Amino acid sequence: MPETIEFALLGAAMLTALTARRLLRAARSVQARRRAPTQGRRLLTQFGVDAEALVIEVRERPTGPPGRRRFVRYRFRVDRREFVGDTANWSLAVGDVLPIAYLPDDPRINAPAEVVRLLREGHPRDR
């Protein structure tokens, strides 16, 4: 009987440790995903190459602040390879052309040219 209790306690301790480890790994993953767009956009301000993308989809999200609920998905080509991106935008329609910037070394990192321009110039209150 005491051995059964010891094994049960050991099992509970191992389960707790594994759960804590998974939670920590998940938290690190979320932090990395949050940092990635910021770092990518910072690189776009320095090394971004201008291009034109075609809007291929417009969709509404049911939640979010006004003006940030409408998203467009766009497509562009680099060296015969196709890439997609998306952004909040309330004025574009399917078939419209969207100026973008992308990283030559990794075109998956891209953003609308207007966003990159604003990042390069900084916020007006900081000038």
N, CA, C and O atoms as CSV, one atom per row, in Angstrom:
chain,resi,resn,atom,element,x,y,z
A,1,MET,N,N,0.808,-1.198,0.000
A,1,MET,CA,C,0.000,0.000,0.000
A,1,MET,C,C,0.857,1.270,0.000
A,1,MET,O,O,0.593,2.161,-0.807
A,2,PRO,N,N,1.882,1.398,0.877
A,2,PRO,CA,C,2.713,2.601,0.850
A,2,PRO,C,C,3.424,2.787,-0.495
A,2,PRO,O,O,3.612,3.919,-0.940
A,3,GLU,N,N,3.823,1.675,-1.152
A,3,GLU,CA,C,4.475,1.789,-2.457
A,3,GLU,C,C,3.525,2.398,-3.481
A,3,GLU,O,O,3.944,3.179,-4.334
A,4,THR,N,N,2.260,2.046,-3.396
A,4,THR,CA,C,1.259,2.587,-4.318
A,4,THR,C,C,1.141,4.090,-4.147
A,4,THR,O,O,1.048,4.821,-5.133
A,5,ILE,N,N,1.143,4.553,-2.921
A,5,ILE,CA,C,1.051,5.986,-2.647
A,5,ILE,C,C,2.288,6.703,-3.161
A,5,ILE,O,O,2.185,7.782,-3.745
A,6,GLU,N,N,3.481,6.099,-2.945
A,6,GLU,CA,C,4.719,6.701,-3.423
A,6,GLU,C,C,4.709,6.827,-4.945
A,6,GLU,O,O,5.090,7.862,-5.492
A,7,PHE,N,N,4.265,5.754,-5.633
A,7,PHE,CA,C,4.207,5.803,-7.091
A,7,PHE,C,C,3.198,6.847,-7.574
A,7,PHE,O,O,3.433,7.533,-8.569
A,8,ALA,N,N,2.093,6.960,-6.872
A,8,ALA,CA,C,1.087,7.955,-7.253
A,8,ALA,C,C,1.646,9.361,-7.075
A,8,ALA,O,O,1.442,10.222,-7.931
A,9,LEU,N,N,2.349,9.600,-5.973
A,9,LEU,CA,C,2.941,10.919,-5.749
A,9,LEU,C,C,4.030,11.215,-6.770
A,9,LEU,O,O,4.139,12.333,-7.271
A,10,LEU,N,N,4.834,10.198,-7.072
A,10,LEU,CA,C,5.880,10.373,-8.071
A,10,LEU,C,C,5.270,10.683,-9.438
A,10,LEU,O,O,5.763,11.554,-10.155
A,11,GLY,N,N,4.209,9.981,-9.797
A,11,GLY,CA,C,3.522,10.212,-11.061
A,11,GLY,C,C,2.945,11.623,-11.130
A,11,GLY,O,O,3.044,12.294,-12.157
A,12,ALA,N,N,2.343,12.068,-10.029
A,12,ALA,CA,C,1.775,13.419,-9.987
A,12,ALA,C,C,2.874,14.469,-10.121
A,12,ALA,O,O,2.690,15.475,-10.805
A,13,ALA,N,N,4.008,14.241,-9.475
A,13,ALA,CA,C,5.127,15.182,-9.562
A,13,ALA,C,C,5.668,15.240,-10.987
A,13,ALA,O,O,5.970,16.320,-11.495
A,14,MET,N,N,5.792,14.085,-11.631
A,14,MET,CA,C,6.285,14.048,-13.007
A,14,MET,C,C,5.307,14.747,-13.946
A,14,MET,O,O,5.723,15.485,-14.839
A,15,LEU,N,N,4.018,14.521,-13.748
A,15,LEU,CA,C,3.009,15.164,-14.577
A,15,LEU,C,C,3.046,16.678,-14.401
A,15,LEU,O,O,2.924,17.419,-15.376
A,16,THR,N,N,3.213,17.135,-13.177
A,16,THR,CA,C,3.310,18.567,-12.899
A,16,THR,C,C,4.534,19.161,-13.589
A,16,THR,O,O,4.447,20.235,-14.185
A,17,ALA,N,N,5.660,18.480,-13.514
A,17,ALA,CA,C,6.884,18.970,-14.146
A,17,ALA,C,C,6.730,19.029,-15.666
A,17,ALA,O,O,7.162,19.996,-16.294
A,18,LEU,N,N,6.117,18.003,-16.259
A,18,LEU,CA,C,5.913,17.997,-17.709
A,18,LEU,C,C,4.961,19.109,-18.134
A,18,LEU,O,O,5.183,19.763,-19.153
A,19,THR,N,N,3.919,19.321,-17.367
A,19,THR,CA,C,2.967,20.382,-17.679
A,19,THR,C,C,3.645,21.746,-17.596
A,19,THR,O,O,3.451,22.588,-18.474
A,20,ALA,N,N,4.430,21.970,-16.564
A,20,ALA,CA,C,5.140,23.238,-16.413
A,20,ALA,C,C,6.104,23.447,-17.574
A,20,ALA,O,O,6.234,24.562,-18.080
A,21,ARG,N,N,6.766,22.405,-17.990
A,21,ARG,CA,C,7.707,22.489,-19.103
A,21,ARG,C,C,6.991,22.854,-20.402
A,21,ARG,O,O,7.475,23.684,-21.173
A,22,ARG,N,N,5.826,22.225,-20.641
A,22,ARG,CA,C,5.047,22.538,-21.844
A,22,ARG,C,C,4.538,23.972,-21.811
A,22,ARG,O,O,4.554,24.659,-22.833
A,23,LEU,N,N,4.090,24.425,-20.659
A,23,LEU,CA,C,3.612,25.800,-20.540
A,23,LEU,C,C,4.730,26.800,-20.810
A,23,LEU,O,O,4.514,27.805,-21.487
A,24,LEU,N,N,5.915,26.534,-20.290
A,24,LEU,CA,C,7.056,27.406,-20.519
A,24,LEU,C,C,7.422,27.440,-22.001
A,24,LEU,O,O,7.696,28.508,-22.549
A,25,ARG,N,N,7.428,26.278,-22.648
A,25,ARG,CA,C,7.740,26.201,-24.074
A,25,ARG,C,C,6.696,26.973,-24.887
A,25,ARG,O,O,7.043,27.676,-25.836
A,26,ALA,N,N,5.432,26.842,-24.518
A,26,ALA,CA,C,4.370,27.559,-25.229
A,26,ALA,C,C,4.522,29.072,-25.052
A,26,ALA,O,O,4.321,29.835,-25.997
A,27,ALA,N,N,4.879,29.501,-23.834
A,27,ALA,CA,C,5.058,30.936,-23.575
A,27,ALA,C,C,6.220,31.490,-24.401
A,27,ALA,O,O,6.127,32.592,-24.943
A,28,ARG,N,N,7.294,30.744,-24.497
A,28,ARG,CA,C,8.439,31.187,-25.305
A,28,ARG,C,C,8.060,31.280,-26.778
A,28,ARG,O,O,8.484,32.201,-27.476
A,29,SER,N,N,7.265,30.330,-27.245
A,29,SER,CA,C,6.828,30.334,-28.631
A,29,SER,C,C,5.971,31.562,-28.929
A,29,SER,O,O,6.123,32.186,-29.979
A,30,VAL,N,N,5.080,31.907,-28.018
A,30,VAL,CA,C,4.235,33.089,-28.193
A,30,VAL,C,C,5.087,34.346,-28.215
A,30,VAL,O,O,4.851,35.237,-29.031
A,31,GLN,N,N,6.071,34.433,-27.335
A,31,GLN,CA,C,6.956,35.603,-27.310
A,31,GLN,C,C,7.716,35.724,-28.627
A,31,GLN,O,O,7.846,36.824,-29.165
A,32,ALA,N,N,8.214,34.621,-29.147
A,32,ALA,CA,C,8.965,34.651,-30.406
A,32,ALA,C,C,8.066,35.107,-31.555
A,32,ALA,O,O,8.502,35.879,-32.409
A,33,ARG,N,N,6.812,34.634,-31.585
A,33,ARG,CA,C,5.897,35.045,-32.643
A,33,ARG,C,C,5.552,36.520,-32.540
A,33,ARG,O,O,5.353,37.178,-33.561
A,34,ARG,N,N,5.479,37.047,-31.335
A,34,ARG,CA,C,5.182,38.470,-31.172
A,34,ARG,C,C,6.360,39.334,-31.605
A,34,ARG,O,O,6.163,40.419,-32.152
A,35,ARG,N,N,7.582,38.863,-31.367
A,35,ARG,CA,C,8.775,39.633,-31.743
A,35,ARG,C,C,9.045,39.574,-33.233
A,35,ARG,O,O,9.548,40.544,-33.801
A,36,ALA,N,N,8.727,38.469,-33.879
A,36,ALA,CA,C,9.080,38.266,-35.286
A,36,ALA,C,C,8.560,39.365,-36.207
A,36,ALA,O,O,9.339,39.895,-37.000
A,37,PRO,N,N,7.268,39.737,-36.139
A,37,PRO,CA,C,6.821,40.803,-37.045
A,37,PRO,C,C,7.544,42.124,-36.816
A,37,PRO,O,O,7.852,42.836,-37.772
A,38,THR,N,N,7.814,42.451,-35.574
A,38,THR,CA,C,8.507,43.700,-35.266
A,38,THR,C,C,9.917,43.684,-35.831
A,38,THR,O,O,10.347,44.665,-36.437
A,39,GLN,N,N,10.635,42.603,-35.646
A,39,GLN,CA,C,12.001,42.511,-36.164
A,39,GLN,C,C,12.001,42.510,-37.684
A,39,GLN,O,O,12.855,43.141,-38.307
A,40,GLY,N,N,11.046,41.803,-38.286
A,40,GLY,CA,C,10.957,41.756,-39.737
A,40,GLY,C,C,10.664,43.123,-40.323
A,40,GLY,O,O,11.261,43.518,-41.325
A,41,ARG,N,N,9.749,43.842,-39.702
A,41,ARG,CA,C,9.427,45.180,-40.210
A,41,ARG,C,C,10.589,46.134,-40.031
A,41,ARG,O,O,10.806,47.013,-40.865
A,42,ARG,N,N,11.344,45.969,-38.946
A,42,ARG,CA,C,12.529,46.806,-38.758
A,42,ARG,C,C,13.530,46.535,-39.877
A,42,ARG,O,O,14.143,47.464,-40.402
A,43,LEU,N,N,13.696,45.272,-40.240
A,43,LEU,CA,C,14.597,44.937,-41.351
A,43,LEU,C,C,14.086,45.499,-42.670
A,43,LEU,O,O,14.875,45.913,-43.519
A,44,LEU,N,N,12.761,45.512,-42.843
A,44,LEU,CA,C,12.194,46.071,-44.075
A,44,LEU,C,C,12.538,47.543,-44.228
A,44,LEU,O,O,12.725,48.016,-45.350
A,45,THR,N,N,12.625,48.279,-43.124
A,45,THR,CA,C,12.943,49.706,-43.218
A,45,THR,C,C,14.368,49.917,-43.736
A,45,THR,O,O,14.661,50.951,-44.337
A,46,GLN,N,N,15.246,48.953,-43.508
A,46,GLN,CA,C,16.638,49.088,-43.932
A,46,GLN,C,C,16.913,48.411,-45.274
A,46,GLN,O,O,17.640,48.948,-46.111
A,47,PHE,N,N,16.325,47.223,-45.474
A,47,PHE,CA,C,16.705,46.410,-46.632
A,47,PHE,C,C,15.548,46.081,-47.572
A,47,PHE,O,O,15.727,45.333,-48.533
A,48,GLY,N,N,14.377,46.624,-47.308
A,48,GLY,CA,C,13.199,46.285,-48.106
A,48,GLY,C,C,13.315,46.693,-49.556
A,48,GLY,O,O,13.869,47.746,-49.873
A,49,VAL,N,N,12.792,45.860,-50.434
A,49,VAL,CA,C,12.756,46.103,-51.868
A,49,VAL,C,C,11.297,46.357,-52.243
A,49,VAL,O,O,10.411,45.608,-51.830
A,50,ASP,N,N,11.046,47.405,-53.021
A,50,ASP,CA,C,9.682,47.736,-53.420
A,50,ASP,C,C,9.182,46.795,-54.514
A,50,ASP,O,O,9.942,46.345,-55.371
A,51,ALA,N,N,7.883,46.512,-54.456
A,51,ALA,CA,C,7.238,45.673,-55.461
A,51,ALA,C,C,5.748,45.995,-55.456
A,51,ALA,O,O,5.265,46.778,-54.638
A,52,GLU,N,N,5.039,45.374,-56.385
A,52,GLU,CA,C,3.589,45.521,-56.421
A,52,GLU,C,C,2.953,44.164,-56.184
A,52,GLU,O,O,3.413,43.144,-56.698
A,53,ALA,N,N,1.887,44.171,-55.394
A,53,ALA,CA,C,1.155,42.945,-55.095
A,53,ALA,C,C,-0.281,43.098,-55.573
A,53,ALA,O,O,-0.789,44.212,-55.702
A,54,LEU,N,N,-0.922,41.984,-55.830
A,54,LEU,CA,C,-2.305,41.963,-56.265
A,54,LEU,C,C,-3.175,41.507,-55.097
A,54,LEU,O,O,-2.902,40.474,-54.484
A,55,VAL,N,N,-4.218,42.273,-54.790
A,55,VAL,CA,C,-5.145,41.885,-53.718
A,55,VAL,C,C,-5.982,40.714,-54.220
A,55,VAL,O,O,-6.648,40.813,-55.250
A,56,ILE,N,N,-5.942,39.595,-53.477
A,56,ILE,CA,C,-6.640,38.382,-53.912
A,56,ILE,C,C,-7.826,38.016,-53.021
A,56,ILE,O,O,-8.645,37.175,-53.389
A,57,GLU,N,N,-7.917,38.652,-51.844
A,57,GLU,CA,C,-9.017,38.307,-50.943
A,57,GLU,C,C,-9.253,39.465,-49.980
A,57,GLU,O,O,-8.315,40.132,-49.545
A,58,VAL,N,N,-10.511,39.688,-49.659
A,58,VAL,CA,C,-10.892,40.669,-48.651
A,58,VAL,C,C,-11.791,39.943,-47.663
A,58,VAL,O,O,-12.724,39.246,-48.063
A,59,ARG,N,N,-11.514,40.103,-46.377
A,59,ARG,CA,C,-12.351,39.430,-45.380
A,59,ARG,C,C,-12.542,40.307,-44.160
A,59,ARG,O,O,-11.726,41.179,-43.861
A,60,GLU,N,N,-13.619,40.060,-43.475
A,60,GLU,CA,C,-13.962,40.799,-42.260
A,60,GLU,C,C,-13.746,39.897,-41.061
A,60,GLU,O,O,-14.084,38.714,-41.090
A,61,ARG,N,N,-13.181,40.466,-40.006
A,61,ARG,CA,C,-13.093,39.751,-38.729
A,61,ARG,C,C,-14.213,40.268,-37.846
A,61,ARG,O,O,-14.495,41.467,-37.848
A,62,PRO,N,N,-14.853,39.396,-37.098
A,62,PRO,CA,C,-15.965,39.849,-36.259
A,62,PRO,C,C,-15.523,40.669,-35.047
A,62,PRO,O,O,-16.335,41.371,-34.445
A,63,THR,N,N,-14.251,40.584,-34.692
A,63,THR,CA,C,-13.772,41.312,-33.521
A,63,THR,C,C,-12.645,42.250,-33.911
A,63,THR,O,O,-12.082,42.154,-35.001
A,64,GLY,N,N,-12.331,43.147,-33.010
A,64,GLY,CA,C,-11.232,44.070,-33.242
A,64,GLY,C,C,-11.734,45.489,-33.290
A,64,GLY,O,O,-12.932,45.727,-33.437
A,65,PRO,N,N,-10.818,46.440,-33.167
A,65,PRO,CA,C,-11.218,47.842,-33.189
A,65,PRO,C,C,-11.700,48.245,-34.580
A,65,PRO,O,O,-11.284,47.651,-35.574
A,66,PRO,N,N,-12.571,49.248,-34.659
A,66,PRO,CA,C,-13.032,49.712,-35.968
A,66,PRO,C,C,-11.848,50.106,-36.858
A,66,PRO,O,O,-10.874,50.702,-36.397
A,67,GLY,N,N,-11.956,49.764,-38.120
A,67,GLY,CA,C,-10.874,50.063,-39.055
A,67,GLY,C,C,-9.804,48.999,-39.087
A,67,GLY,O,O,-8.972,48.993,-39.994
A,68,ARG,N,N,-9.803,48.100,-38.122
A,68,ARG,CA,C,-8.795,47.024,-38.090
A,68,ARG,C,C,-9.480,45.664,-38.267
A,68,ARG,O,O,-8.843,44.624,-38.103
A,69,ARG,N,N,-10.753,45.671,-38.596
A,69,ARG,CA,C,-11.482,44.421,-38.754
A,69,ARG,C,C,-11.401,43.877,-40.175
A,69,ARG,O,O,-11.573,42.678,-40.396
A,70,ARG,N,N,-11.146,44.739,-41.118
A,70,ARG,CA,C,-11.134,44.333,-42.520
A,70,ARG,C,C,-9.695,44.022,-42.937
A,70,ARG,O,O,-8.799,44.857,-42.816
A,71,PHE,N,N,-9.504,42.813,-43.424
A,71,PHE,CA,C,-8.175,42.379,-43.847
A,71,PHE,C,C,-8.171,42.055,-45.324
A,71,PHE,O,O,-9.152,41.552,-45.872
A,72,VAL,N,N,-7.054,42.352,-45.954
A,72,VAL,CA,C,-6.865,41.954,-47.347
A,72,VAL,C,C,-5.663,41.013,-47.414
A,72,VAL,O,O,-4.677,41.164,-46.693
A,73,ARG,N,N,-5.787,40.061,-48.289
A,73,ARG,CA,C,-4.660,39.157,-48.577
A,73,ARG,C,C,-4.160,39.514,-49.968
A,73,ARG,O,O,-4.945,39.712,-50.896
A,74,TYR,N,N,-2.832,39.592,-50.096
A,74,TYR,CA,C,-2.248,39.965,-51.384
A,74,TYR,C,C,-1.201,38.944,-51.801
A,74,TYR,O,O,-0.671,38.189,-50.985
A,75,ARG,N,N,-0.922,38.948,-53.104
A,75,ARG,CA,C,0.027,37.984,-53.686
A,75,ARG,C,C,1.025,38.751,-54.545
A,75,ARG,O,O,0.670,39.708,-55.234
A,76,PHE,N,N,2.289,38.308,-54.490
A,76,PHE,CA,C,3.316,38.898,-55.352
A,76,PHE,C,C,4.324,37.823,-55.714
A,76,PHE,O,O,4.383,36.769,-55.080
A,77,ARG,N,N,5.111,38.099,-56.737
A,77,ARG,CA,C,6.097,37.125,-57.217
A,77,ARG,C,C,7.506,37.694,-57.115
A,77,ARG,O,O,7.750,38.878,-57.346
A,78,VAL,N,N,8.416,36.802,-56.759
A,78,VAL,CA,C,9.843,37.122,-56.731
A,78,VAL,C,C,10.557,35.922,-57.342
A,78,VAL,O,O,10.439,34.801,-56.847
A,79,ASP,N,N,11.295,36.163,-58.416
A,79,ASP,CA,C,12.037,35.084,-59.095
A,79,ASP,C,C,11.155,33.866,-59.372
A,79,ASP,O,O,11.523,32.735,-59.055
A,80,ARG,N,N,10.009,34.108,-59.955
A,80,ARG,CA,C,9.055,33.058,-60.341
A,80,ARG,C,C,8.430,32.304,-59.172
A,80,ARG,O,O,7.731,31.312,-59.380
A,81,ARG,N,N,8.669,32.757,-57.965
A,81,ARG,CA,C,8.028,32.152,-56.792
A,81,ARG,C,C,6.948,33.094,-56.296
A,81,ARG,O,O,7.095,34.315,-56.353
A,82,GLU,N,N,5.868,32.517,-55.812
A,82,GLU,CA,C,4.738,33.316,-55.363
A,82,GLU,C,C,4.709,33.394,-53.839
A,82,GLU,O,O,4.942,32.403,-53.147
A,83,PHE,N,N,4.420,34.588,-53.331
A,83,PHE,CA,C,4.342,34.822,-51.896
A,83,PHE,C,C,3.030,35.547,-51.590
A,83,PHE,O,O,2.465,36.226,-52.448
A,84,VAL,N,N,2.563,35.391,-50.364
A,84,VAL,CA,C,1.339,36.078,-49.945
A,84,VAL,C,C,1.606,36.837,-48.653
A,84,VAL,O,O,2.532,36.528,-47.903
A,85,GLY,N,N,0.784,37.819,-48.423
A,85,GLY,CA,C,0.830,38.574,-47.182
A,85,GLY,C,C,-0.572,39.059,-46.890
A,85,GLY,O,O,-1.454,38.952,-47.742
A,86,ASP,N,N,-0.789,39.583,-45.715
A,86,ASP,CA,C,-2.081,40.190,-45.421
A,86,ASP,C,C,-1.892,41.382,-44.493
A,86,ASP,O,O,-0.892,41.498,-43.784
A,87,THR,N,N,-2.875,42.253,-44.524
A,87,THR,CA,C,-2.801,43.478,-43.755
A,87,THR,C,C,-4.199,44.010,-43.511
A,87,THR,O,O,-5.133,43.702,-44.251
A,88,ALA,N,N,-4.333,44.806,-42.472
A,88,ALA,CA,C,-5.602,45.491,-42.230
A,88,ALA,C,C,-5.722,46.614,-43.252
A,88,ALA,O,O,-4.796,47.404,-43.436
A,89,ASN,N,N,-6.870,46.676,-43.912
A,89,ASN,CA,C,-7.097,47.738,-44.885
A,89,ASN,C,C,-8.581,47.826,-45.175
A,89,ASN,O,O,-9.235,46.806,-45.393
A,90,TRP,N,N,-9.111,49.024,-45.179
A,90,TRP,CA,C,-10.553,49.182,-45.362
A,90,TRP,C,C,-10.922,49.754,-46.716
A,90,TRP,O,O,-12.106,49.958,-46.986
A,91,SER,N,N,-9.945,50.020,-47.583
A,91,SER,CA,C,-10.283,50.666,-48.846
A,91,SER,C,C,-9.960,49.837,-50.084
A,91,SER,O,O,-10.374,50.208,-51.182
A,92,LEU,N,N,-9.242,48.742,-49.948
A,92,LEU,CA,C,-8.871,47.950,-51.120
A,92,LEU,C,C,-9.924,46.903,-51.446
A,92,LEU,O,O,-10.672,46.453,-50.579
A,93,ALA,N,N,-9.962,46.528,-52.716
A,93,ALA,CA,C,-10.876,45.485,-53.177
A,93,ALA,C,C,-10.072,44.431,-53.936
A,93,ALA,O,O,-8.935,44.677,-54.336
A,94,VAL,N,N,-10.669,43.264,-54.128
A,94,VAL,CA,C,-10.018,42.204,-54.893
A,94,VAL,C,C,-9.688,42.738,-56.282
A,94,VAL,O,O,-10.523,43.353,-56.945
A,95,GLY,N,N,-8.447,42.488,-56.707
A,95,GLY,CA,C,-7.988,42.950,-58.012
A,95,GLY,C,C,-7.185,44.235,-57.956
A,95,GLY,O,O,-6.508,44.579,-58.925
A,96,ASP,N,N,-7.247,44.957,-56.835
A,96,ASP,CA,C,-6.462,46.185,-56.696
A,96,ASP,C,C,-4.975,45.864,-56.568
A,96,ASP,O,O,-4.600,44.769,-56.147
A,97,VAL,N,N,-4.142,46.824,-56.932
A,97,VAL,CA,C,-2.695,46.694,-56.790
A,97,VAL,C,C,-2.278,47.392,-55.497
A,97,VAL,O,O,-2.706,48.513,-55.221
A,98,LEU,N,N,-1.450,46.726,-54.719
A,98,LEU,CA,C,-0.966,47.255,-53.441
A,98,LEU,C,C,0.551,47.354,-53.480
A,98,LEU,O,O,1.214,46.326,-53.623
A,99,PRO,N,N,1.130,48.544,-53.359
A,99,PRO,CA,C,2.590,48.658,-53.265
A,99,PRO,C,C,3.063,48.025,-51.948
A,99,PRO,O,O,2.500,48.291,-50.885
A,100,ILE,N,N,4.085,47.202,-52.032
A,100,ILE,CA,C,4.625,46.527,-50.847
A,100,ILE,C,C,6.146,46.651,-50.835
A,100,ILE,O,O,6.751,47.154,-51.782
A,101,ALA,N,N,6.743,46.188,-49.756
A,101,ALA,CA,C,8.194,46.020,-49.650
A,101,ALA,C,C,8.429,44.619,-49.089
A,101,ALA,O,O,7.651,44.136,-48.266
A,102,TYR,N,N,9.494,43.977,-49.533
A,102,TYR,CA,C,9.837,42.647,-49.037
A,102,TYR,C,C,11.343,42.552,-48.859
A,102,TYR,O,O,12.100,43.338,-49.427
A,103,LEU,N,N,11.769,41.571,-48.057
A,103,LEU,CA,C,13.201,41.341,-47.875
A,103,LEU,C,C,13.703,40.434,-48.994
A,103,LEU,O,O,13.146,39.356,-49.202
A,104,PRO,N,N,14.730,40.840,-49.710
A,104,PRO,CA,C,15.236,40.010,-50.807
A,104,PRO,C,C,15.695,38.622,-50.350
A,104,PRO,O,O,15.541,37.641,-51.078
A,105,ASP,N,N,16.256,38.547,-49.147
A,105,ASP,CA,C,16.724,37.253,-48.639
A,105,ASP,C,C,15.587,36.363,-48.163
A,105,ASP,O,O,15.750,35.145,-48.081
A,106,ASP,N,N,14.421,36.957,-47.845
A,106,ASP,CA,C,13.272,36.189,-47.368
A,106,ASP,C,C,11.987,36.951,-47.688
A,106,ASP,O,O,11.470,37.678,-46.840
A,107,PRO,N,N,11.469,36.788,-48.909
A,107,PRO,CA,C,10.278,37.528,-49.309
A,107,PRO,C,C,9.033,37.221,-48.461
A,107,PRO,O,O,8.034,37.934,-48.548
A,108,ARG,N,N,9.094,36.164,-47.644
A,108,ARG,CA,C,7.963,35.904,-46.738
A,108,ARG,C,C,7.800,37.055,-45.753
A,108,ARG,O,O,6.722,37.253,-45.193
A,109,ILE,N,N,8.874,37.811,-45.545
A,109,ILE,CA,C,8.805,38.998,-44.692
A,109,ILE,C,C,8.496,40.167,-45.603
A,109,ILE,O,O,9.341,40.614,-46.379
A,110,ASN,N,N,7.266,40.658,-45.496
A,110,ASN,CA,C,6.809,41.725,-46.373
A,110,ASN,C,C,5.751,42.549,-45.654
A,110,ASN,O,O,5.187,42.122,-44.647
A,111,ALA,N,N,5.495,43.725,-46.183
A,111,ALA,CA,C,4.493,44.617,-45.607
A,111,ALA,C,C,4.118,45.651,-46.651
A,111,ALA,O,O,4.881,45.899,-47.585
A,112,PRO,N,N,2.948,46.257,-46.499
A,112,PRO,CA,C,2.590,47.342,-47.419
A,112,PRO,C,C,3.640,48.450,-47.378
A,112,PRO,O,O,4.175,48.766,-46.316
A,113,ALA,N,N,3.927,49.028,-48.522
A,113,ALA,CA,C,4.951,50.071,-48.620
A,113,ALA,C,C,4.635,51.253,-47.714
A,113,ALA,O,O,5.545,51.877,-47.168
A,114,GLU,N,N,3.357,51.564,-47.551
A,114,GLU,CA,C,2.975,52.685,-46.690
A,114,GLU,C,C,3.376,52.420,-45.234
A,114,GLU,O,O,3.824,53.329,-44.536
A,115,VAL,N,N,3.218,51.197,-44.790
A,115,VAL,CA,C,3.620,50.838,-43.425
A,115,VAL,C,C,5.124,51.000,-43.262
A,115,VAL,O,O,5.587,51.547,-42.261
A,116,VAL,N,N,5.881,50.532,-44.234
A,116,VAL,CA,C,7.346,50.630,-44.181
A,116,VAL,C,C,7.765,52.099,-44.199
A,116,VAL,O,O,8.667,52.499,-43.464
A,117,ARG,N,N,7.111,52.897,-45.036
A,117,ARG,CA,C,7.434,54.330,-45.094
A,117,ARG,C,C,7.199,54.990,-43.736
A,117,ARG,O,O,8.034,55.763,-43.267
A,118,LEU,N,N,6.072,54.689,-43.112
A,118,LEU,CA,C,5.779,55.272,-41.798
A,118,LEU,C,C,6.795,54.831,-40.748
A,118,LEU,O,O,7.179,55.616,-39.881
A,119,LEU,N,N,7.226,53.579,-40.829
A,119,LEU,CA,C,8.242,53.096,-39.887
A,119,LEU,C,C,9.577,53.804,-40.113
A,119,LEU,O,O,10.284,54.129,-39.158
A,120,ARG,N,N,9.915,54.040,-41.374
A,120,ARG,CA,C,11.171,54.740,-41.680
A,120,ARG,C,C,11.151,56.168,-41.145
A,120,ARG,O,O,12.139,56.651,-40.592
A,121,GLU,N,N,10.019,56.830,-41.317
A,121,GLU,CA,C,9.904,58.230,-40.903
A,121,GLU,C,C,9.684,58.384,-39.404
A,121,GLU,O,O,9.969,59.444,-38.846
A,122,GLY,N,N,9.197,57.375,-38.763
A,122,GLY,CA,C,8.881,57.473,-37.351
A,122,GLY,C,C,7.524,58.123,-37.145
A,122,GLY,O,O,6.942,58.682,-38.075
A,123,HIS,N,N,7.041,58.045,-35.951
A,123,HIS,CA,C,5.744,58.633,-35.618
A,123,HIS,C,C,5.866,60.153,-35.620
A,123,HIS,O,O,6.875,60.675,-35.146
A,124,PRO,N,N,4.870,60.892,-36.140
A,124,PRO,CA,C,4.955,62.352,-36.199
A,124,PRO,C,C,5.260,63.001,-34.853
A,124,PRO,O,O,5.967,64.007,-34.803
A,125,ARG,N,N,4.746,62.452,-33.781
A,125,ARG,CA,C,5.003,63.072,-32.455
A,125,ARG,C,C,6.449,62.904,-32.008
A,125,ARG,O,O,6.901,63.599,-31.098
A,126,ASP,N,N,7.189,61.972,-32.651
A,126,ASP,CA,C,8.596,61.752,-32.284
A,126,ASP,C,C,9.543,62.667,-33.052
A,126,ASP,O,O,10.741,62.687,-32.770
A,127,ARG,N,N,9.025,63.424,-34.018
A,127,ARG,CA,C,9.902,64.279,-34.835
A,127,ARG,C,C,10.168,65.588,-34.178
A,127,ARG,O,O,10.885,66.422,-34.731
